[in-house]
Amino acid sequence: MEFRLLGTVSVETLTGPLPLGPAKRRSLLAALLLSANTPVPVSRLTDSLWDDMPPLHARSVIQGHVSRLRALLVGADAAAYGVELVTLGDAYLLRVPETLLDSQRFEELLMLARQQRSPADSVLMLTEALSLWQGPALSGAFTGPPLQAAAHTLEESRLATVEQLALAWTAMGEHHRAASVLRAEAAGHPMRESLAAALIRALYRAGRQSEALDWFHRTRRLLADELGIDPGRELADAYALILRGDPEPAAHRNGTDAALPAGGPGTAPHDPSPPGSAGGDGTVPAARRSGEGSGPPVVGGTPHHDLPVAPPGGPHPADLLPRAPRGFHGRAAELAALTRAAAGQAPVCLVTGPAGVGKTALALQWAHHSSAFPDGRLFADLRGFGETGETPLTDVLREFLLALGVAPRRVPESVPAAAALFRSLTDRRRLLVVLDNARDSATVRQLLPGGTDCVTLVTSRHRMEGLIASDAARPVPLDTLEPHDGTALLAGVLGEERVLAEPVAAHRLAELCGGLPLALRVTAARLAGRPHRTLAGLAAELADERSRLTYLDVDDLGVSAALRLTVQQLPPDAVHQLGRLGHHPGSHFDPYTAAALAGTDPVSAAAALERLGAAHLVTETAPGRWVLHDLVRLYARGLDPASGSEALVRVLDHYIATALAAADTAEPGGEPCFVLPDNFHRPTAVRDFTDRAVAMRWLAAERDDLALAAVAARSAGLHDRAWRIILLQWPQVVWRVRDSWAPLLELALDSARAQRDAYAESRVRNLLGWVLTEEGRTAEAITLLERSPGLAREAGDRLGEATALINLAVVQAEQGDLATALEGCSRAVRLAREEEDRHTEMLGLQHLARMRLTAGLPEDALEAARTALDLGPEHEEAARRSLLLAISGEARLALGGRDEGILLLDRAATEAERTGYEEGAVKALAALLRVTGGAEYRKRYEQALQRLADEG
């Protein structure tokens, strides 16, 4: 299986391409592949599929395309390749190994080509990379603005690769091949000056001087006519190369073009610049730019005489880089992203990420393997997060200026003067400046070089949004390592034999270290010093959360120390928030949850989360949805250990209050558990659910965290919270009854029994018994439900008794005891009517109608269904209405009213389809197909079945 973006968006399989269908479905696939293995919010997918105002039903369209795409992948056995399309709340995630994606293989081949010492090897890699392209990127898709931008970026990468291939051919002396590679692209992109310049140089070196001159003048005229500009420096330099008439330019031997003096020994140099390149556009000729014959350089308006400055591209370029990192593994995507970010004029690349994630290692790995900086590479550790304080800017600038050849006595003492001199000296150089461990944007700005060909690479634990705003810094965020890269890092230190001997334990160690390179290196160091220690033994020790951080410290290195240096930079409110987040029982949180934990309000919590996010201590995975790395969570828990019990109670009560609001919005007539627990902590604010769909989405998205909260409550002995949190999910249980709810409800039943609460036990038995019935486990359901009415009466819960009688009657009817079931259901309806609870009465009437229909009493069934519908749909969900309409339709058919029966069943199916109640749609359409063979009903039935299968 192969996913293609470099050409027509497609999925290739052994049996041919998958039939993806319309352009918008290809757009959806492209958007998911461009963010492969990362959740993509529906809002971003909407932007990708529509370039103007999306339709009101955009979400439904996206859901439909996702459903069809998922079915295609399942049919192609995508899971065998590690491919999976999953729903994560309000986002979709396409899990796909990078090796199956042509754009990722393209980037990997580019990276390999840059690491080759032999031009011939580079040619092979680059040629193979370009062979992956089978047309313009993202063809066949409807490209909204995000996809247009992505296609443009991919095309820019392809053109840069063509230019690299031409350089590789040039380095081999194959100038005709270089010209051949470039000509087609230069013709197709006549305004791209770099392509034209490269072609002109290749033609000239191939002995085709007249063609080279013709191409230059053609391009110059085009730029003047279309854009009203003169040729830029690259084109001007290429033209100057021809005019100088050097038959074998020295620069091309190392793949660069330097400005060489014209003429031979004893001849006066002349100005080779074409019209407009010297003086007309403000550009200084090469000889005068370097200071030869033009006086001393000027800094801040003052001439600096006698500055011994190494010339650009001199024999000994400055190199202050520390040694390359050892045992570096993975990060191919990030290295490729750095290469892309380094393109353009005076780019500032910003590597950001949490403490210990390997930002410095990535920066040094990229810097050491880049050959694009002939004038030197500078490095400074700014110590923005060190205990000894930041490195003074005067020290950094002094070291830079000395490396560039400035005499010690000529280094200015003030920061502004030294920074101005640094910018002046780097103005015409191709230089790399690495600024490691930066804390704020202001510090970085004073260290930026002046040349447009210089690249600045910054690493920071902060997001540095100020630098992005002021200097268009291009962020390259760094996340933790995947388990296979983590085990490779362990193997790099311990040796492959030791890791291969315990592969499962090695994988477990990588997981326990959370993919954090610092934690993995500390773990490897512990094992390396103890050759007889097993990986499984250390994994068992790390599995204990209470001591894990202790085992991840060694000598002067450790996860705790790295995190401490980050936390000490935070304001008190952010530290308080972080400490409380450590006690969160769930996997993610929003400002409401964070506020409950910290005892603040959502606005203050959101501000604190932003500060923590800027310091990479929490990560925002979707708008308003944050997560905490496992090791950060353990560290945070230690910041405020005494508050653990209070924080847990507060967050549990937050979940109870929010779930109550969600249930009340989703089912306004329901009354699952309205009595709040003792000592309830009411949150300062509770999320407002505007409609049923929003409430149901929240319940679905929070299902796992609500379960974790209930488990934490039970473990802490807070049984009154545990069963409530579980039972309050009943609207989602009803909507997705066959979605493995029984284990969670059994936990709720244990908590209700532990609390000796007859009301709670009855309510939980009711819901669990019904779920077991729907799962076909009728014997277990009967055992549970038989005691439920008595418990409800004991608790004085008449509505609970009515619900219990209904659920018990359903099981009795399934077992064939219709008489007992009808009696129990009728009694339940009377109880609900006496309590004036329309919701429960309608529920009882629905089941009573179904039982009467099964008993051969269609007229009585129709009467019960009509009575239920007359209670008012405004008090009931659409699913119930759909079921009642279906029963009415079947009853009409049984009474001989074929046309009216078909009409009612059609209305039931339409109502279910409109609201996404797929099971109801399947039931109504199946009943229709039993009496009519309409092709339209068959099609709708199959579509509903497919949607139901897609939902699991």
N, C-alpha and C positions, 0 to 999 in steps of 0.2 A: 504494500500500500504506500502511495506517495501523494502528498498534498502539494499542489502547485499554485504559486502566486506569480511566478516570473513568466508571464504569458497569460493564457486564458485560465481563470480560476477554475481548478478542477481537482478531482480526487481520482487517481489512477489505481486500479486494482489488477489482479492477475487476469481477470476476465474482461478488462476494459474500463473506461471511465464510468463513474457513477452518474446516473441521470439527475443532475442537480436541479434542472428545471429553470424557472424564471431568473432574471438578472438580480432581483432583490434577494433571492435565496443565496446566490453566489456572493452578493455583497455581504450578507450575514456571515457566511463562511469565511470570507476574506477578513472581516473585522475580528472574528474570533481567532483566526490563525495569526493575524498580526500581533495579537496579545495572547499567543498560545500559553497555556498553563497559568493564566492570570484571569481572575473574574472580570467580565466586561459588563458594566451596568446596562440596563435596558435603555437608559437615556443616551448613552454613547452609541448603542446600536441604532437608535432612532435617528441620530444625527448622520450616521453612516448610510442609512437607507433612503433618507429624504433630504434633498438640498434646500427645500423651502419648508413651509408649515406642514408638519406631518398630519395625517388624518386623525380623527378622534379615536379610531379603532386601531391605532398604530401598534399598541401593545398586543392586541389579539393577532394582528398580522405577524408580528415577530414570533409570538408563541406558536402560530401555525407553521412558520418556516422552521423553527427549532424542532418542532415535533416531526416534521417530514425529514429533516436532515438527520435527526437522531435515528429514525427508522431506517434510512439509507445506510447509515454507519453500522447499525446492528445487523442489517441484512448482509453487509459485506464482511462480517466477523471482525469488526474493527477492534473489539476488546482483545483479540489475540495479538494485536500489534501494540497494545498499551494505549489505545485511543478510546476516549470516553467523553461524551457531551453531557454535562450535569448542570442542574439548576441550583444556584446558591442564593436563596432569598430573591432579591430584585436584580440578580445578575446571572449570567451564564458563563460556564468555564469549559473550554475545550482542552482536555488533557491529551497531549500528543508528544511522543518522543521527538526531539529536535532533528534526529536523523531522517525523519520522514517528511520534513518540510524543506522544499527546494531553496527558499530564501535563507534558511539557517545553514544549509550546506554551502551555499554561495559565500556567506560570510566566513565560514570556517576555512574554505579554500583560499580566500583572500588573506586570512591570517597566516595560514601555512606558507603562502607565497611570500609574505613579507619576512618570514623567518628563514627563508632559503638564502644561503650564501652564493649559490651558483645561479647566474641569470637563466641558464637552460632549465633548471628545476623550477624557477619562478614562471617561465613561459609555460611549462606543462600545467602548473597549478592554475594560472590565470586563464589559460585556454579552456581548461576543464570547467572553471567557474563560469565563464561566458557561455559555454555550451548548454548550461542549464536554462538559459533564456530562450523562450520560444515565442517571443512577441512582446509587445508593451505590457508592463506589469499590470495586473488586476484587470486584464481584458475580460469582456463578457459580463462584468459586474456593473451595476448602477452605482457610480461613485459619488457619494455625498462628500462634503468638504473634508472630513477626516480621511476618507479613502483617497481622495484626490491628493491630499498632502502626502500620504503614505506612498502612493504611486510615484509622485514626484521624487521623494527621497530615494526610492528604489532605483529609479532611472538615473538619478545623480550618481548613485553608487556604481551603476553599470558603466556609465561614461568614465568615471574615475578609474575603473578597472581597465577599460580600453586604453586609457592613457598610461597606466602602469605597464600593460602588456607591451605597448610601443616602446617604453623606456627599457624594458627587459630585452626586446629585440635590438635596440640601439646599443645596449651594453655588450651584446654579442657581435656587434658590427653588421647586423642584418638590417641595413637602413631601408632597403626596398620593402622588406616585410613590415617594418614599422610604418612606412608610408601607406602600404596597402591596408593595414589595420585601421589607420586613422582617417583615410580619405572618405570612406562611406559615412563614418560618424560625423566628420566635419561638414560634409554636404547636407546631412540630415539635421545638423544643429549649427547653422552658419553664424549664429550670434555668440556661440561659446568660444571665447577668445583663447582659452587654454588649449582646446582641440586644434584651432587654426594654427596657433603658435607651434604646437608639437608637430603638426603636419609640415609646416614650413621648414622646421629644422630637419625633419626626416628627409624631405625632398632635397634639401640642400646637401645633406651628407651623402645622399645617394647619387650625387652628381647631376641633379635635375634642377639647376639654379633658376632657369627661366620659369619653370613651373612654380617654384617656391615664391619668386617675386610676383608672379601673376596672382597666386593665392593671397599674398599679403595685400596687394592693391585691391583685389576683389573684396576682401574682408574690410579693409579700411573704408572703401566707398559705402559698403552696406551699413557699417556702424554710423557713418556720417549721415546717410540718407534716412535710416530707420530710427536712430536714437539721438542723432545730433551730437555725437561724442567722437573724440579721437581715440586711436588705439591705446590700450593700456600698456603697462610695463612689459608684460610677457611678449605681446606682439611686437612692441618696439625693440626689445632685446633680440628677438628672432630676426627681425629686419636688419638690425645692426650686425648680426653675425654674418649675414650674407654680404653686406657691404664691406666688411673687413676682409672678406675673401680668404679666410683661413681654411686651407684644404682639409685639415685634420684637427678640428677644435679640441683642445685638451679637455675641456669640461665634459664632453660627451663620454669620455672613458669611464667616468664614475657616475654617469647618469644624470649630471647636472649641467646647467648652462651658466657659466660665470661671465662677467663682463671683462673681456680681455682687451689689452691695449692694441690699437690698430697699427698696422705697419710693421716693418722689421727693424733690426738694429740700425741706428743712425737716422731713422726717419722721424719726422715730427708727428706726434699723435694728432689725429683729427677727430672731430666730433661726428660720430656715425649716426647720431639720433635722427630718426625720420622727422618730417615736419610735425610740429605739435607735441613731440615727446620731450623736448628740452626747452623750457621757457614758455612755450605756448600754453601748456597745461600746468605749469608750476613745478614740473619734475626737474630735478637737477641732474645733469649728465653724470655718468658713473665716476669719471675721474675727479670731478669736483665734489661729489657726494662723499668720497672716502677721505677728503681733506687734502688731497694732493693738489697744490696750486690754488687752493681756495681759502687759505688761512686756517686758524685754529677753530675747533668746534665751539659753538656758543651754547651756553646753558643759562637759562633765565636771563638772557640779554647780556651776559658778561662773558667775554672770551676767556677760555681756559688754555693758556699757553703751556707748552712743554708736557703735554699729557702723553706718555708712552702707551698707546693703545694698540693692542693686537689687531691687525686688519681682519675684516670678515673673511672667513674661510681660510684663515692662516694655517700654518703647519701644525700648530699646537692649540686647537680650540679648547676653551674652558670646559671642564667636566667635573662637576662637584657631586655627581650622583653617588649615593652609597652603593654597596654591592647589590647585585640582583638577588631577589628573594630565592631561597633554596626550598625545594619541595613544593613549588607552586603548581597547583592543579586546577583544571577547569577554567571558568570565567571567560570562555570563548565569546559569548554574546556581549559581555561587558567590554572586553578588549576591542571587539569590533565596533561597539558603540563609541568608545573613546576615539577610535580612528575616524569615525564619521564626524564626531563633535570637533575634532581638530582641524577639519576642513574650513575654508573661508578665510576672512581677513582678521588677523589678531584675535583668534578665538580664545575664550577662557573656558576650559573644561572643568567641571565641578563634580568630583567623586564624593558622594555623601553616603552615610550609613551609620549604624550603631557602633559602639565601642567593640573592638575585637573582631569585626567582620572582614578585615583584610584590605582596608582602603589603601594604606601605604604600600602593601605588597603589590596590589593591582597597579598602582601608579608607577612603581619602579619596574615592574615586569614590562609594562607598555613602553616606558621610557628607554629601557635597555635594548628593546627589540625594534626601536624606531630608528631608521637611518635618514630621516628627513631634516636633520638639524646639523648641518656641517659647521656652523659657527659656535656650537657648544651646547652644554646642558648644565643648568644651574639648579641647585637644590637647597632648600632651607626648611628646617623643622621649626615651625613657629611656636610650638609648645602651647597651643591654645588651651589644652586640657591637662597640662602638667601641674604637679604640685609645686614646682619651683617658679611658676609664673611664666608669662610669655617672653619669647626672645625679643630683646629691644630691636626696633626697626633700624636703628643706626648700625647695629652689629650685622644685621642681615645685608643691608645695602653696602656696607664696607666690604664684606666678603664677596659680594657680587662684583663690585667695582674692581677689587684687586684681581679677581679671576679674569676680568675683561682687560687687564693690563694697565690699569690706572696706578700710577706711583703712589705709595702709601701717603706721602706728604701732600698729595693732591686730592685726597678723598675729602669732600666737604664734611663738616662736623654736624650740620643741621640736617634733619630728615628731608625737608622740602628740597634743599639744594642737592643732596645726594640722590634723591628720587628723580629730580630733573636731569641730572647728569646720566643716571642709569637709562632713562628713557631716550636721551640723545644718543648714547653709545649703541643702543640696540635698535635704532631707527631703521638701519639698512641691513640688519642681520637676520638670519634664519636660526632662531634660538629657542630652546625649550627651557621654561622656568617652572620648576616643581615647588609648590608651596604646600608643605605637609602640615596637618594638624592646625588649620586655621580656625579661629573662633568667631571672627566677625568680618563683615564685608569691608569695613573702613580700613582695616589693616591690609587686606589683600590689594585694595585699590592703589595704595602707595607703592606697591611692589610690582605693578604691571609694567611690562616692557613697552617700548614705544614703536617697535616695528610691526608692520602689517603681516610680516611673514613669521612672526614669533608666536609661539603657542604657550599659554600659561595653564598648568595643570594644578588644581587646588583640591586638597582632601579636607574633609571636615565632618564632624559629628552633627553639625547643624545644617539646616537646609540652605542657608545663605541666600534667602530670597531677595535681599537687598542687592546682592551682586548680580543676580539674574535680572533684576529690574534695571540696574544702572549700566551694566556692561554686557548684557545679553549672554551671561554665562550659560553654558549648556550642561544641564545636570545629567549625570550618569549615576543613578541610584544603585547601591550595592546591597544585595540581600544575602541571606545565609546560604550555605552550600547545600545542594541536594545530597541525599545519603551516599550515592555512588561516588561523588566527588569527595565527600568527607572520608570515605574509606580509602580513596586513592591518596588523600593527604596523609592518613595514618600509615599507609604502605610506604610513602616516600620517606618517612622517618624510621619506621620499624623494620622495613624490608618487606617485600611482597610475600616471601615464604611464611612469615609469621602471621600476616593478615589472611592469606589463603588457607592457612591451617585452621582458622576460626572465622569463617566468613560471616556467619550469623551473628557472632559476638561483635565483630567489627562493625557490622551494619547497626547493631543495637547501640554501640558506643557513639556512632555518628548521630543517631537519633537523640540520645541522652544529652549530647553536647549541643543539640539544637542547630546543628549545621554551622555553628560559630567557629571560624578558623582558629581564633585564640584558644577557645576551650579544647578544640581538637589537638592543637599543638601542645598544650599543657598535658593533656591525657597521654599523647604519644611520648612526651618527655618522661612522664612517670613510668611508663612501660619500658622505655628504652633503657632506663637505669636499672631495671629489674628483669633481666632476660628470662628468668624462670617463672615470672608472674604471667598468669593467663589473661587473655582479653575478657573472657567470660567472668573471671573473678572481679576485675575492676568494674565491669558493667553492672554486676550485682551490687557493688558498693555505690555506684553513681545512681542506681535506681531509687535509693532512699533520698527523698527530697530534702530531708532535714540536714544531710551532710554533703549534698552534691556540690555546693559551691566551695566547701572546704577542700574537696578533692580536686577542684579545678583551679587551685592556686599552687604555684611552685616558685621558689626563690622570690625574685622581684616582679614576677609576672603573675597574672591571674585575672579571672573574670570579675571578681569582686572589686579588685583595685581599679580596673578599667572603668567599671560602672560608677565607682565612687567619684572618680575624677569628673565624670559627666554630671552626676547629680549635684556635686558641690557648686556647679555654675548656675543652678536653678533658683528661682525665687521661692520663698517658703510655701506659698500656696500650691505650687506645682509639686514640691517635695511631699507635702501633705497628701495631695491627690494620688501621687505615685504609691505612697505607702499604703493607702487604702485599697488601691487597685490590686495590690498583692494578695488581698484576701477575697478577691472575686472568685466565686466557684465556677463561673462559666468560661467560655472560650473567647467571647468578644463582649463589647460594651458600647453604649451610646452615651450622650451627655446626661440623659435621665438616670441611667444606671450608675454612671460615675458620680453624679450628684448625690444619689442615695448612699453610696459607699462613703463618701466624704462628708456627708451631712451638710451639703451646700445646695445651691440651686443650679439648674441646667446651664444657665448662661455662664456662671462662674466655672462650672465644670468644663464646659466647652472651651473656655479660654485656657484653662489649665491643660487640657488635652492638646490644644494647639502648641503650647510651649513644650510639652513632652514630645509631641510629634516632631517639632523642629529640632529637638535634640536626639531624635531617632530612638527614644525609649519606648514609644508606642507607635504603631503603624496604622494608618487609615486605609483599610482595604476597600471601602466603598464610602460614599458620602454619609458622614455621621456614624460610621461603623468602624470601631478600632479594635486592635488586638495587641496582646502583650507577649513578647518572646518568653519561653519557659524559664530561661535563666534570669531574665530581667524580673519576671514574676517572683522567683525565689528571693532575689536580692531585695525587691520592693517589700516583700513580706517581712523581712528583717528590719526595715526602717521603722516600723510601727507595730511590733509584735503584740503589744498589749491590747490593741484595738480590734483584734481579730473577731471576737465574739460579737461585739457591737456592730462592726461592719457587715458581718454575715446576716444578722437579724434585719438590719436596715435594707440590705439588698433583697432579702427574701420578701419583706413587706412591700418593697417597690414592685417586685414581680407580681405579688398578689393584687395590688392596686391596679397595675397596668393590665393584667389579665382580666380582672373584673370589668374594666372599661372596655376592653376588646370584646369580651363575651356579651356585654350589654349592647354594644353597637352591632355585633354580628347577629345576635338573636335577642332583640329587645323584649320579647315576651318571656324569655327564659329566667329561671331562678335556681341556679345550680348550688351556690353556697354563698349566702348573703351575710352571714354572721361572721364578723371579722375576729381574728384570734385575740387572745388576751395580750395586753401591752403592745398593741399594734402601733408601729411607727409610721404615721401617715407622711408620705413624701411631700416635699415642698411643692412639687408640680408633677402631674401625671400626663402622659402623652394623650393628645386628643385624636381620636379616630373619626375621620370625617364620614366614612360610610363602611358598609359591610366588607367591601373588597379590601380596603386598607386594613381593617381589623384582622381579616383572615390571613392577609399576607404577613402581618406581624406575628400571628400565632405560628404560621408555618416557618418563618425565618428564625424564630426564637425557640423552636421545639427542642433542639438539642440542649440549649442553655437552660431552659426551664427544667429539663430532666436532670441536668447536673445540679441545679439549685435544689431540686427536691431530694436528690441523693445526699447533698451536703447537709440539708436540714435534718434528714433522718439520722445521719451520722452524728450530728450535734445534739440529738435528742429533741429536736424541735418538730415533733410529729404533727402538731396542729398546723404548722406551715406546710409540711411536706404534702399531705393529702390534698390541701386546698390548691396548691400550685399545680398539681396534676389534674385534679378534677376540673379546674377552670379552663382546661383546654378542650372541654367537651364539644364546642362547635367544630373544631378541627377534627376531633374523633368522629363525629357524625358525618362530616363531609368526606373524610378519607378513612372509612371504618376498617378497611383491610390493609392498613399501613402499620402493622405490628405494634399495636397499642397495648396488648395484653401484659407484657412484662412491666411496663410503667404503671399500669393500673393495679397490678399485683403488689407493687411497692407501696402504692397509696393505701391498699387494703391492709397491709401490714402496719402502716402508721396509724390508720384508724383504729385497728384492734389494740395497738400499743397504748393509744390514748383512751381506750375504753369509751369511745364516742359512738353511740348507737346511730345518731343522725349521720355521721360521716360514713360509718360502715355500710349503712343502708344505701346511701347515695353512690358509694364506690361500687358496691355489689351490683346495683342497677346498671351502671355503665359498663362494667366489666362483663356482666352476664350477657348484655346485648352484643358486645363485641365478640364474645365467644360464640354466640349464636350465629352471627354473620360469618364467622370463620368456619362454621360447620362443626364446632365442638359442643354439640347440644347437651351431651351427658354432663360435662363440666358446668355448662350454663345452668342447667336445672338445679344442680347441687348448690350453686351460689344463690340463685334467685329465689329458691323456696323459702329461705330465711329472711329475705329482704323485706317483704310486707310487714312481718311481725316486728322487725327492728324499727321500721319507720313509725309504726303505731306506738311502740315503746318510747320513741323520741318525740311523739306528738307531731310528726311530720306527715300531714295528710296528703300533701302533694307528692312527697316521696313515696308514700304508700301507693298512690295512683300510678306513678311511673313504674314502681316495682311490679304491680299487677299487670301492666301493659307488657313489660318485657317478659314476664313469666308466661303470659298468655301466648306470646309469639312463639316461644319454645314449645309449649304444649300443642299449639296448632301444627307446628312442623312435625311433631311426633304423632299426629293423627287424632289427638284428643280435642276435637273441635268444640264439643259441648262445653267442656270445662274452660277452654280458652275464651269462648264467646261470653260466658258468664263472668269471668274475671275482667275481661276488657270492658264489658258493660258497666261493671261496678266501678272501674277506674274512671270512666266517663262521668258517672254520677258524682264521684268524689271531686273531680276537677271542676264540675259545674257548680257544686256547692261552695267551693273555694273561689269561684269566679276567676279561674285561671284559664284564659282562652288557649294559651299555648299548649298546656297539657291536655285540655279537652280536645283540641284539634288533633293532637298526636294520637289520643285514644280512638277518636272517630276514624282516623285514617286506617289504623290496624283493624278496627272493628269492621270497616267496609271491606277490607281485603279478606278477612276471615269469612264474612257472610258470602262473598263472591265464591270463595273456595267451597263453602258449604252448599252451594247451589241456590243461593238466595239473592239473585241479581237485583231485584227490586229493593230489598232491604239494604243491599250494599250501596245502591245509587242514592238512597235516602240519607245514609250516614255520610257519604262523600259530599253531598249537597250541603248538609248541615255544617260540615267542617269548612267548606269553602265560604259559606255565608258568615262564618265567624270573622272573616276579613283578612285578606292577604297582607294588609299593611302590618299585621301583627305576626306574620309568619314568613319564614324564608322561602325563596323560590323553589327550593328542592321539595319541600312539603307540598306546595301547590302543584308541582309537576306530577308528583306521585298520585295526588287526589284526582287530577284530571285523567291520568292513565286508568285509574280504577273506574272512574265514571265512564270512560270510553269502552272498557271491557264489559262493564255492566250493560251498557246500551246495546253492544253487539249481542250479548247473551239474550237480551229482550227482543232481538230482531231488528233493531234500529241501526242498520249497517252504515248508512251515510253519516248519521250523527255520531256513531261510535268512532268511525274513521276520523271525523273532524276533531273530536275530543282528543284522540290519541295523537293526532298531528300537532294539536296545541300543546299537549304535554311534552312531546319531543322538542318542539320549538322553544318552549320555556326552558327546558333543561339545557339545550344547546346554547341558548343566549346567555345563561348564567354560568356555564362551564360545569354543570352537573352531568358528567359524562355517563355515569352509571344509570341515572334516570333516563337519559336519552336512549341508551342501549335497550333498556327495558321497554320503553314506549315504542320504539321502532321495531323491536322484535315482535311485539304484539300486532303492530301494523302489518308486518310481513306475513303473519299467519293468516291474514284475511285478504291481503292484496299483494300482487307481485310487482308493484310499481318499481321501475328502475331507479327513480329518484329516491325512494325509501331505501332501496338496497344500497345505493351509493352513500346516503347519509348514515345508514347503519354501519357500514364498513369504516367510514371516517370516524364515527364515534368510538367504535371498537379500537381503532388505531390510536386515537387520543387517549383512551383508557389504558392501553398498553404502554404508551409513552409515559404516563403518570405512574407506572409500576403497579 
